[in-house]
């Protein structure tokens, strides 16, 4: 596994944790304005919906999707 892949996996895990813990500022800090794969984005949105956190949900919905 490359260093970039390890970083991406760790970042995604931290992002999931921040969403579950409703840490809006952490979610913002972990997200970059770079596009995300549709599957990743939809997974994170579903996770945010489980917590009914509208602020985090809005942040996630605004993420661009990779084409």
N, CA, C and O atoms as CSV, one atom per row, in Angstrom:
chain,resi,resn,atom,element,x,y,z
A,1,UNK,N,N,0.849,-1.176,0.000
A,1,UNK,CA,C,0.000,0.000,0.000
A,1,UNK,C,C,0.895,1.238,0.000
A,1,UNK,O,O,1.902,1.290,0.706
A,2,UNK,N,N,0.518,2.219,-0.790
A,2,UNK,CA,C,1.324,3.427,-0.861
A,2,UNK,C,C,1.014,4.342,0.317
A,2,UNK,O,O,-0.002,4.190,0.996
A,3,UNK,N,N,1.907,5.286,0.540
A,3,UNK,CA,C,1.708,6.231,1.641
A,3,UNK,C,C,0.443,7.064,1.427
A,3,UNK,O,O,-0.268,7.370,2.385
A,4,UNK,N,N,0.160,7.433,0.173
A,4,UNK,CA,C,-1.029,8.225,-0.113
A,4,UNK,C,C,-2.293,7.419,0.168
A,4,UNK,O,O,-3.258,7.955,0.713
A,5,UNK,N,N,-2.299,6.132,-0.200
A,5,UNK,CA,C,-3.461,5.290,0.089
A,5,UNK,C,C,-3.682,5.155,1.584
A,5,UNK,O,O,-4.819,5.216,2.052
A,6,UNK,N,N,-2.604,4.973,2.340
A,6,UNK,CA,C,-2.718,4.863,3.788
A,6,UNK,C,C,-3.273,6.154,4.377
A,6,UNK,O,O,-4.100,6.123,5.289
A,7,UNK,N,N,-2.813,7.295,3.850
A,7,UNK,CA,C,-3.314,8.585,4.319
A,7,UNK,C,C,-4.797,8.723,3.993
A,7,UNK,O,O,-5.572,9.192,4.826
A,8,UNK,N,N,-5.200,8.319,2.791
A,8,UNK,CA,C,-6.595,8.417,2.377
A,8,UNK,C,C,-7.491,7.547,3.247
A,8,UNK,O,O,-8.579,7.966,3.639
A,9,UNK,N,N,-7.040,6.358,3.541
A,9,UNK,CA,C,-7.818,5.439,4.381
A,9,UNK,C,C,-7.939,5.991,5.795
A,9,UNK,O,O,-9.017,5.948,6.388
A,10,UNK,N,N,-6.848,6.506,6.334
A,10,UNK,CA,C,-6.876,7.086,7.683
A,10,UNK,C,C,-7.771,8.317,7.719
A,10,UNK,O,O,-8.515,8.516,8.679
A,11,UNK,N,N,-7.705,9.140,6.685
A,11,UNK,CA,C,-8.535,10.338,6.615
A,11,UNK,C,C,-10.015,9.963,6.539
A,11,UNK,O,O,-10.848,10.581,7.202
A,12,UNK,N,N,-10.339,8.957,5.737
A,12,UNK,CA,C,-11.729,8.523,5.601
A,12,UNK,C,C,-12.243,7.966,6.925
A,12,UNK,O,O,-13.385,8.227,7.303
A,13,UNK,N,N,-11.419,7.206,7.627
A,13,UNK,CA,C,-11.808,6.658,8.929
A,13,UNK,C,C,-12.043,7.785,9.937
A,13,UNK,O,O,-13.001,7.745,10.709
A,14,UNK,N,N,-11.173,8.778,9.923
A,14,UNK,CA,C,-11.340,9.920,10.828
A,14,UNK,C,C,-12.605,10.697,10.481
A,14,UNK,O,O,-13.302,11.187,11.370
A,15,UNK,N,N,-12.896,10.808,9.202
A,15,UNK,CA,C,-14.095,11.501,8.746
A,15,UNK,C,C,-15.357,10.770,9.220
A,15,UNK,O,O,-16.305,11.401,9.687
A,16,UNK,N,N,-15.364,9.455,9.099
A,16,UNK,CA,C,-16.511,8.662,9.578
A,16,UNK,C,C,-16.706,8.865,11.080
A,16,UNK,O,O,-17.833,9.043,11.544
A,17,UNK,N,N,-15.625,8.840,11.827
A,17,UNK,CA,C,-15.700,9.027,13.276
A,17,UNK,C,C,-16.246,10.410,13.616
A,17,UNK,O,O,-17.093,10.543,14.500
A,18,UNK,N,N,-15.770,11.428,12.927
A,18,UNK,CA,C,-16.234,12.794,13.179
A,18,UNK,C,C,-17.723,12.939,12.875
A,18,UNK,O,O,-18.438,13.645,13.585
A,19,UNK,N,N,-18.187,12.275,11.825
A,19,UNK,CA,C,-19.619,12.325,11.478
A,19,UNK,C,C,-20.443,11.644,12.567
A,19,UNK,O,O,-21.450,12.190,13.017
A,20,UNK,N,N,-20.028,10.472,12.984
A,20,UNK,CA,C,-20.758,9.725,14.018
A,20,UNK,C,C,-20.793,10.501,15.332
A,20,UNK,O,O,-21.794,10.472,16.048
A,21,UNK,N,N,-19.697,11.194,15.647
A,21,UNK,CA,C,-19.619,11.959,16.893
A,21,UNK,C,C,-20.187,13.372,16.760
A,21,UNK,O,O,-20.122,14.159,17.704
A,22,UNK,N,N,-20.744,13.696,15.586
A,22,UNK,CA,C,-21.349,15.005,15.317
A,22,UNK,C,C,-20.365,16.150,15.530
A,22,UNK,O,O,-20.725,17.197,16.070
A,23,UNK,N,N,-19.131,15.944,15.103
A,23,UNK,CA,C,-18.085,16.957,15.245
A,23,UNK,C,C,-17.988,17.761,13.945
A,23,UNK,O,O,-17.164,17.472,13.077
A,24,UNK,N,N,-18.842,18.766,13.835
A,24,UNK,CA,C,-18.964,19.535,12.608
A,24,UNK,C,C,-17.640,20.178,12.185
A,24,UNK,O,O,-17.280,20.134,11.009
A,25,UNK,N,N,-16.926,20.766,13.124
A,25,UNK,CA,C,-15.655,21.424,12.796
A,25,UNK,C,C,-14.607,20.419,12.324
A,25,UNK,O,O,-13.814,20.720,11.432
A,26,UNK,N,N,-14.601,19.243,12.911
A,26,UNK,CA,C,-13.668,18.201,12.471
A,26,UNK,C,C,-13.995,17.736,11.058
A,26,UNK,O,O,-13.097,17.495,10.251
A,27,UNK,N,N,-15.278,17.613,10.767
A,27,UNK,CA,C,-15.693,17.214,9.415
A,27,UNK,C,C,-15.197,18.246,8.412
A,27,UNK,O,O,-14.635,17.891,7.376
A,28,UNK,N,N,-15.404,19.523,8.720
A,28,UNK,CA,C,-14.938,20.589,7.833
A,28,UNK,C,C,-13.426,20.534,7.648
A,28,UNK,O,O,-12.928,20.708,6.535
A,29,UNK,N,N,-12.701,20.294,8.726
A,29,UNK,CA,C,-11.239,20.257,8.666
A,29,UNK,C,C,-10.738,19.064,7.851
A,29,UNK,O,O,-9.729,19.171,7.154
A,30,UNK,N,N,-11.424,17.949,7.934
A,30,UNK,CA,C,-10.989,16.743,7.238
A,30,UNK,C,C,-11.347,16.749,5.753
A,30,UNK,O,O,-10.691,16.095,4.943
A,31,UNK,N,N,-12.375,17.481,5.413
A,31,UNK,CA,C,-12.782,17.537,4.012
A,31,UNK,C,C,-11.997,18.606,3.279
A,31,UNK,O,O,-11.756,19.696,3.797
A,32,UNK,N,N,-11.613,18.277,2.091
A,32,UNK,CA,C,-11.031,19.275,1.214
A,32,UNK,C,C,-12.062,19.543,0.140
A,32,UNK,O,O,-13.050,18.816,0.029
A,33,UNK,N,N,-11.849,20.551,-0.633
A,33,UNK,CA,C,-12.803,20.860,-1.706
A,33,UNK,C,C,-12.565,20.006,-2.946
A,33,UNK,O,O,-13.110,20.285,-4.014
A,34,UNK,N,N,-11.751,18.968,-2.801
A,34,UNK,CA,C,-11.500,18.089,-3.929
A,34,UNK,C,C,-12.654,17.102,-4.071
A,34,UNK,O,O,-13.286,16.725,-3.084
A,35,UNK,N,N,-12.918,16.692,-5.294
A,35,UNK,CA,C,-14.030,15.756,-5.534
A,35,UNK,C,C,-13.841,14.421,-4.814
A,35,UNK,O,O,-12.721,13.989,-4.543
A,36,UNK,N,N,-14.954,13.797,-4.522
A,36,UNK,CA,C,-14.972,12.506,-3.835
A,36,UNK,C,C,-15.727,11.524,-4.727
A,36,UNK,O,O,-16.603,11.921,-5.494
A,37,UNK,N,N,-15.391,10.268,-4.623
A,37,UNK,CA,C,-16.128,9.262,-5.388
A,37,UNK,C,C,-17.576,9.207,-4.891
A,37,UNK,O,O,-17.848,9.386,-3.704
A,38,UNK,N,N,-18.491,8.956,-5.820
A,38,UNK,CA,C,-19.915,8.948,-5.496
A,38,UNK,C,C,-20.251,7.943,-4.398
A,38,UNK,O,O,-21.056,8.241,-3.516
A,39,UNK,N,N,-19.650,6.767,-4.440
A,39,UNK,CA,C,-19.918,5.744,-3.436
A,39,UNK,C,C,-19.497,6.208,-2.037
A,39,UNK,O,O,-20.219,5.996,-1.063
A,40,UNK,N,N,-18.327,6.840,-1.947
A,40,UNK,CA,C,-17.854,7.366,-0.656
A,40,UNK,C,C,-18.792,8.453,-0.152
A,40,UNK,O,O,-19.176,8.465,1.017
A,41,UNK,N,N,-19.152,9.358,-1.040
A,41,UNK,CA,C,-20.022,10.464,-0.657
A,41,UNK,C,C,-21.375,9.955,-0.168
A,41,UNK,O,O,-21.861,10.397,0.873
A,42,UNK,N,N,-21.981,9.041,-0.901
A,42,UNK,CA,C,-23.297,8.538,-0.505
A,42,UNK,C,C,-23.224,7.783,0.826
A,42,UNK,O,O,-24.155,7.850,1.629
A,43,UNK,N,N,-22.123,7.066,1.059
A,43,UNK,CA,C,-21.948,6.371,2.338
A,43,UNK,C,C,-21.901,7.370,3.496
A,43,UNK,O,O,-22.564,7.182,4.516
A,44,UNK,N,N,-21.109,8.433,3.326
A,44,UNK,CA,C,-20.988,9.439,4.381
A,44,UNK,C,C,-22.311,10.170,4.607
A,44,UNK,O,O,-22.656,10.487,5.746
A,45,UNK,N,N,-23.043,10.437,3.546
A,45,UNK,CA,C,-24.353,11.076,3.680
A,45,UNK,C,C,-25.307,10.165,4.447
A,45,UNK,O,O,-26.037,10.635,5.321
A,46,UNK,N,N,-25.312,8.880,4.136
A,46,UNK,CA,C,-26.159,7.931,4.873
A,46,UNK,C,C,-25.791,7.903,6.351
A,46,UNK,O,O,-26.663,7.825,7.215
A,47,UNK,N,N,-24.511,7.967,6.629
A,47,UNK,CA,C,-24.034,7.974,8.018
A,47,UNK,C,C,-24.532,9.228,8.739
A,47,UNK,O,O,-24.973,9.152,9.885
A,48,UNK,N,N,-24.464,10.361,8.078
A,48,UNK,CA,C,-24.940,11.612,8.676
A,48,UNK,C,C,-26.458,11.581,8.879
A,48,UNK,O,O,-26.966,12.124,9.861
A,49,UNK,N,N,-27.172,10.951,7.962
A,49,UNK,CA,C,-28.632,10.849,8.099
A,49,UNK,C,C,-29.011,10.023,9.318
A,49,UNK,O,O,-30.019,10.303,9.967
A,50,UNK,N,N,-28.215,9.011,9.635
A,50,UNK,CA,C,-28.498,8.192,10.818
A,50,UNK,C,C,-28.464,9.024,12.090
A,50,UNK,O,O,-29.202,8.756,13.038
A,51,UNK,N,N,-27.591,10.047,12.105
A,51,UNK,CA,C,-27.464,10.918,13.273
A,51,UNK,C,C,-28.373,12.135,13.193
A,51,UNK,O,O,-28.440,12.921,14.138
A,52,UNK,N,N,-29.072,12.298,12.079
A,52,UNK,CA,C,-29.966,13.443,11.867
A,52,UNK,C,C,-29.263,14.774,12.089
A,52,UNK,O,O,-29.846,15.704,12.647
A,53,UNK,N,N,-28.009,14.865,11.652
A,53,UNK,CA,C,-27.256,16.103,11.801
A,53,UNK,C,C,-27.314,16.880,10.490
A,53,UNK,O,O,-26.582,16.585,9.545
A,54,UNK,N,N,-28.188,17.868,10.449
A,54,UNK,CA,C,-28.433,18.618,9.218
A,54,UNK,C,C,-27.232,19.450,8.785
A,54,UNK,O,O,-26.998,19.613,7.587
A,55,UNK,N,N,-26.470,19.976,9.737
A,55,UNK,CA,C,-25.303,20.796,9.390
A,55,UNK,C,C,-24.252,19.950,8.674
A,55,UNK,O,O,-23.713,20.360,7.646
A,56,UNK,N,N,-23.968,18.782,9.217
A,56,UNK,CA,C,-22.985,17.889,8.595
A,56,UNK,C,C,-23.531,17.360,7.276
A,56,UNK,O,O,-22.785,17.232,6.306
A,57,UNK,N,N,-24.795,17.059,7.231
A,57,UNK,CA,C,-25.419,16.587,5.999
A,57,UNK,C,C,-25.260,17.614,4.878
A,57,UNK,O,O,-24.946,17.249,3.745
A,58,UNK,N,N,-25.471,18.877,5.180
A,58,UNK,CA,C,-25.323,19.943,4.183
A,58,UNK,C,C,-23.876,20.029,3.701
A,58,UNK,O,O,-23.637,20.189,2.504
A,59,UNK,N,N,-22.918,19.924,4.604
A,59,UNK,CA,C,-21.498,19.962,4.237
A,59,UNK,C,C,-21.195,18.832,3.263
A,59,UNK,O,O,-20.532,19.040,2.247
A,60,UNK,N,N,-21.680,17.642,3.576
A,60,UNK,CA,C,-21.409,16.471,2.742
A,60,UNK,C,C,-22.097,16.580,1.375
A,60,UNK,O,O,-21.519,16.205,0.354
A,61,UNK,N,N,-23.307,17.084,1.362
A,61,UNK,CA,C,-24.032,17.215,0.086
A,61,UNK,C,C,-23.346,18.186,-0.849
A,61,UNK,O,O,-23.502,18.081,-2.066
A,62,UNK,N,N,-22.587,19.134,-0.308
A,62,UNK,CA,C,-21.903,20.137,-1.129
A,62,UNK,C,C,-20.568,19.646,-1.713
A,62,UNK,O,O,-19.938,20.359,-2.494
A,63,UNK,N,N,-20.142,18.451,-1.342
A,63,UNK,CA,C,-18.887,17.911,-1.856
A,63,UNK,C,C,-19.062,17.571,-3.342
A,63,UNK,O,O,-20.026,16.900,-3.710
A,64,UNK,N,N,-18.145,18.025,-4.190
A,64,UNK,CA,C,-18.236,17.637,-5.607
A,64,UNK,C,C,-17.921,16.153,-5.794
A,64,UNK,O,O,-17.194,15.556,-5.000
A,65,UNK,N,N,-18.476,15.572,-6.849
A,65,UNK,CA,C,-18.270,14.147,-7.160
A,65,UNK,C,C,-17.270,14.014,-8.286
A,65,UNK,O,O,-17.312,14.759,-9.265
A,66,UNK,N,N,-16.352,13.038,-8.137
A,66,UNK,CA,C,-15.388,12.738,-9.197
A,66,UNK,C,C,-16.123,12.182,-10.400
A,66,UNK,O,O,-17.078,11.416,-10.267
A,67,UNK,N,N,-15.668,12.577,-11.563
A,67,UNK,CA,C,-16.288,12.055,-12.796
A,67,UNK,C,C,-15.366,11.105,-13.486
A,67,UNK,O,O,-15.710,10.564,-14.538
